[in-house]
Amino acid sequence: MLAFVLRRLLQAIVVMLVVAFVAFLLFQYVGDPVTQMLGQDATPEDRARLRADLGLDQPFFMQFATFVGNAIQGDFGISLRQGRAVSTLIEERLPATLELSLVAGLIAILVGIPMGVYTALRRDSWFSQFLLAASLVGVSLPTFLIGILLILVFAVQLGWLPSYGRGETTALGWWSTGLLSPTGWKHLILPSITLSLFQLTLIMRLVRSEMLEVLRTDYIKFARARGLTDRAVHFGHALKNTLVPVITITGLQLGGIIAFAIVTETVFQWPGMGLLFIQSVQFADIPVMAAYLCLIALVFVIINLIVDLLYFAVDPRLRIDRAAAAH
């Protein structure tokens, strides 16, 4: 187990170094930070002084080593657009993105898995056919169009829910949350549904296909032959083995929810990191873009590590194989 964790940690470090190198290249080849900060009318002396202050006069690999060292400490420099520390901007926007992503992820899991089990066990019922047909819509429609349609129906025509913003928030130290106020929940409903819909339908169809595959295996037939009830067979044996591959896909999808919240945050003007990234791209704000890239990569690496550990814990065959290899 320890060797497995150490191997995954080493792989994670290599991935983060590669991502950090890509983020560092943004500073080298996307615009000139000196020109953006001083303007075209700056004197050569001012430009040289600022380049020295930013460390841009150092050799390439020295600059990269400095960038990695600062990134480990959470220091990505100053935003060219807002003139504030990038770490401060991310600290302000991170709670909104995580809150939206976690609620969307919970919706996708808590609704998608039961729907997948139901459509597998009752595959000939009219409601199962309806859910499968509806899932095609969720998979096919782009996220921005789903968001616009929800705004049109529930915000414009019915007037039930707000169409933009985060609502009233409560400060808990540096963390801010809208989950402690009714307006915060109302503002969260539409964007969380929009963000979760694709993942929900994907999880539902994946659980259904895996469940149908497991139900055809020999050990399920033996379990039925032993006289076990349908509930024990379906939920005690079939569902447990169905969740082994589902854990991997679900973990990656949760990382994707955080990474691809950009579109949802833009449609609903949700004040999270995705909206900050879009604004930084429009202004070529390289420090913010580099910080966002590294942070999203770190999220994926952590989620992948957790998924690998869960996969190792859920599937006893992996433990047996590794124990046999060790002997």
C-alpha positions in Angstrom: 0.0 0.0 0.0 2.8 2.4 0.9 4.7 1.7 -2.3 1.5 2.3 -4.3 0.9 5.7 -2.6 4.6 6.7 -3.1 4.4 5.7 -6.8 1.3 7.8 -7.3 2.8 10.8 -5.4 5.9 10.6 -7.6 3.8 10.6 -10.8 1.8 13.6 -9.4 5.0 15.6 -8.8 6.1 14.9 -12.4 2.7 16.0 -13.8 2.7 19.2 -11.7 6.2 20.0 -13.0 5.1 19.6 -16.6 2.1 21.8 -16.0 4.2 24.4 -14.2 6.6 24.4 -17.2 3.6 25.0 -19.6 2.3 27.8 -17.3 5.8 29.3 -17.2 5.9 29.4 -21.0 2.9 31.7 -21.0 5.2 34.4 -19.4 7.8 33.9 -22.2 5.6 33.8 -25.3 2.3 35.4 -24.6 2.8 39.2 -24.5 5.4 41.2 -22.8 4.6 41.9 -19.1 6.9 44.9 -19.0 5.1 46.6 -21.9 1.7 45.7 -20.4 2.7 47.2 -17.0 4.5 50.3 -18.1 2.9 51.0 -21.5 4.5 51.9 -24.8 5.9 55.2 -23.7 8.2 53.9 -21.0 11.9 54.8 -21.2 14.5 52.0 -21.7 15.8 52.7 -18.2 12.4 52.1 -16.7 11.9 48.9 -18.8 15.3 47.6 -17.8 14.7 48.3 -14.1 11.3 46.6 -14.1 12.8 43.6 -16.0 15.4 43.3 -13.2 12.8 43.6 -10.5 10.7 40.9 -12.1 13.7 38.6 -12.6 13.2 38.6 -16.4 16.9 39.3 -16.9 17.9 35.9 -15.5 18.6 32.8 -17.5 15.6 30.7 -18.6 16.0 27.8 -16.2 16.7 30.2 -13.3 13.5 32.0 -14.1 11.7 28.6 -14.2 13.2 27.5 -10.8 12.1 30.8 -9.3 8.6 30.4 -10.7 8.3 26.9 -9.3 9.6 28.0 -5.9 7.1 30.9 -5.8 4.2 28.7 -7.0 4.8 26.2 -4.2 4.4 29.1 -1.8 1.2 30.2 -3.6 2.9 33.3 -5.1 2.1 33.9 -8.7 2.9 37.6 -8.8 0.7 40.6 -9.4 -2.4 40.7 -11.7 -1.7 42.9 -14.7 -5.3 43.8 -15.0 -6.2 44.6 -11.4 -2.8 45.4 -9.9 -3.4 43.0 -6.9 -1.7 39.8 -5.8 -3.0 36.8 -7.8 -3.1 34.7 -4.6 -5.5 37.2 -3.1 -7.8 37.2 -6.2 -7.9 33.3 -6.2 -8.6 33.3 -2.4 -11.6 35.6 -3.0 -12.9 33.6 -6.0 -12.1 30.0 -4.9 -15.0 29.6 -2.4 -17.6 30.4 -5.1 -16.2 27.9 -7.6 -15.8 25.1 -5.0 -19.3 25.7 -3.7 -20.8 25.6 -7.1 -18.7 22.5 -8.1 -19.4 20.6 -5.0 -23.2 21.1 -5.2 -23.2 20.2 -8.9 -21.1 17.1 -8.1 -23.5 16.0 -5.4 -26.5 16.5 -7.7 -24.7 14.4 -10.4 -23.9 11.6 -8.0 -27.0 11.5 -5.8 -29.3 11.6 -8.9 -27.2 9.9 -11.5 -26.4 6.7 -9.7 -30.0 5.9 -8.6 -31.3 6.7 -12.1 -28.6 4.4 -13.6 -29.6 1.5 -11.2 -33.3 2.1 -11.9 -32.9 2.0 -15.7 -30.8 -1.2 -15.5 -33.3 -3.0 -13.2 -36.4 -1.7 -14.9 -35.1 -1.4 -18.4 -38.4 -2.3 -20.1 -40.5 0.2 -18.2 -41.8 3.4 -19.9 -40.1 5.6 -17.3 -36.7 4.0 -18.0 -37.1 4.7 -21.7 -38.1 8.3 -20.9 -35.0 8.7 -18.7 -32.7 7.3 -21.4 -34.2 9.6 -24.0 -33.9 12.6 -21.7 -30.2 11.7 -21.0 -29.5 12.0 -24.7 -30.6 15.6 -24.5 -28.4 16.2 -21.5 -25.3 14.8 -23.2 -26.0 16.5 -26.6 -26.8 20.0 -25.6 -23.9 22.4 -24.9 -23.6 23.7 -21.4 -24.1 27.4 -22.3 -27.3 26.5 -24.2 -28.7 24.6 -21.2 -27.9 27.6 -19.0 -29.6 30.1 -21.3 -32.7 27.9 -21.6 -33.0 27.6 -17.8 -32.6 31.3 -17.5 -35.3 31.9 -20.1 -37.8 29.6 -18.4 -37.2 30.0 -14.7 -35.8 33.5 -14.5 -37.4 35.4 -17.4 -40.8 33.8 -18.0 -41.6 32.3 -14.6 -39.6 34.7 -12.5 -38.9 32.1 -9.8 -35.1 32.2 -9.7 -32.4 34.8 -10.2 -30.4 34.7 -13.4 -27.0 36.0 -12.3 -24.7 36.6 -9.3 -24.2 34.7 -6.1 -26.7 36.3 -3.8 -26.1 37.1 -0.1 -22.9 35.6 1.3 -21.6 35.0 4.8 -18.0 35.4 5.7 -16.5 32.5 7.7 -12.9 33.8 8.2 -11.4 34.0 4.7 -14.1 31.7 3.3 -17.4 33.1 2.0 -20.5 31.0 1.5 -24.0 31.5 0.2 -25.3 28.3 1.7 -26.3 30.0 4.9 -28.8 32.4 3.3 -32.1 31.8 1.3 -30.9 34.1 -1.5 -27.7 32.3 -1.7 -29.5 29.0 -2.3 -31.8 30.6 -4.9 -28.9 31.9 -6.8 -27.1 28.5 -6.7 -30.0 26.4 -8.1 -29.8 27.2 -11.8 -26.0 27.2 -12.2 -25.5 24.0 -10.2 -28.2 22.2 -12.3 -26.6 23.5 -15.5 -23.1 22.4 -14.5 -24.3 19.0 -13.2 -26.5 17.9 -16.1 -23.8 16.5 -18.4 -22.1 14.7 -15.6 -25.4 13.4 -14.3 -26.5 11.9 -17.6 -23.0 10.4 -18.1 -23.0 8.8 -14.7 -26.5 7.4 -15.2 -25.6 5.8 -18.5 -22.3 4.4 -17.2 -24.0 2.9 -14.1 -26.7 1.4 -16.3 -24.3 -0.2 -18.7 -22.0 -1.6 -15.9 -25.0 -2.8 -13.9 -26.4 -4.7 -16.9 -22.9 -6.2 -17.5 -22.6 -7.3 -13.9 -26.1 -8.8 -13.8 -25.0 -11.2 -16.6 -22.0 -12.6 -14.7 -21.8 -16.1 -13.3 -21.5 -15.1 -9.6 -24.8 -13.3 -9.8 -26.4 -16.4 -11.2 -24.9 -18.4 -8.3 -26.2 -15.8 -5.8 -29.7 -16.2 -7.2 -29.3 -20.0 -7.1 -28.5 -19.8 -3.4 -31.9 -18.2 -2.8 -30.8 -14.7 -2.1 -33.5 -12.0 -2.5 -33.5 -9.6 -5.4 -32.6 -6.8 -3.1 -29.5 -8.7 -1.7 -28.4 -9.6 -5.2 -28.9 -6.2 -6.7 -27.6 -4.0 -4.0 -25.3 -6.3 -2.0 -23.5 -7.9 -5.0 -24.2 -6.2 -8.3 -24.2 -2.6 -7.3 -20.9 -2.9 -5.3 -19.1 -4.4 -8.3 -20.7 -1.9 -10.6 -19.2 1.0 -8.6 -15.6 -0.1 -9.1 -15.2 1.5 -12.7 -17.8 4.2 -11.8 -15.5 5.6 -9.1 -12.8 6.3 -11.7 -15.1 8.0 -14.1 -16.9 9.9 -11.4 -13.7 11.2 -9.9 -12.5 12.5 -13.2 -15.9 14.1 -13.9 -15.7 15.9 -10.5 -12.4 17.3 -11.5 -13.9 18.3 -14.9 -16.8 20.1 -13.1 -14.2 22.4 -11.4 -12.1 22.8 -14.5 -15.0 23.5 -16.9 -17.1 25.6 -14.6 -15.8 28.5 -16.8 -18.8 28.3 -19.2 -21.4 28.1 -16.4 -19.8 30.9 -14.4 -19.7 33.1 -17.5 -23.4 32.5 -18.4 -24.6 33.2 -14.9 -21.9 35.8 -14.0 -21.0 33.6 -11.1 -18.0 35.3 -9.3 -15.7 32.3 -9.3 -12.3 31.4 -10.7 -13.8 30.5 -14.1 -15.1 34.0 -14.7 -11.8 35.4 -13.4 -10.0 33.3 -15.9 -12.2 34.4 -18.8 -11.6 38.1 -17.9 -7.8 37.4 -17.6 -7.7 35.8 -21.1 -9.5 38.9 -22.6 -6.8 41.1 -21.0 -3.9 38.7 -21.5 -3.4 38.7 -17.7 -0.7 36.0 -17.7 -0.1 35.7 -13.9 -3.8 34.9 -13.4 -3.9 32.5 -16.3 -0.8 30.6 -15.1 -2.1 30.4 -11.5 -5.5 29.0 -12.8 -3.7 26.4 -14.9 -1.6 25.2 -12.0 -4.5 25.2 -9.6 -6.8 23.2 -11.9 -3.9 20.7 -12.6 -3.4 20.3 -8.8 -7.1 19.6 -8.4 -7.0 16.9 -11.0 -3.9 15.4 -9.5 -5.4 15.3 -6.0 -8.7 13.8 -7.3 -6.9 11.2 -9.4 -4.8 10.2 -6.3 -8.0 9.9 -4.2 -9.7 7.9 -7.0 -6.7 5.5 -7.2 -6.8 4.9 -3.4 -10.6 4.3 -3.5 -10.2 2.0 -6.4 -7.5 0.1 -4.5 -9.8 -0.1 -1.4 -13.0 -1.1 -3.3 -11.5 -3.7 -5.6 -10.0 -6.6 -3.6 -8.5 -8.0 -6.8 -5.9 -5.2 -6.9 -4.8 -5.9 -3.3 -4.5 -9.6 -4.1 -2.6 -9.0 -7.3 -0.1 -6.7 -5.6 0.3 -9.0 -2.7 1.1 -11.9 -5.1 3.5 -9.7 -7.0 5.3 -8.8 -3.8 5.7 -12.5 -2.9 
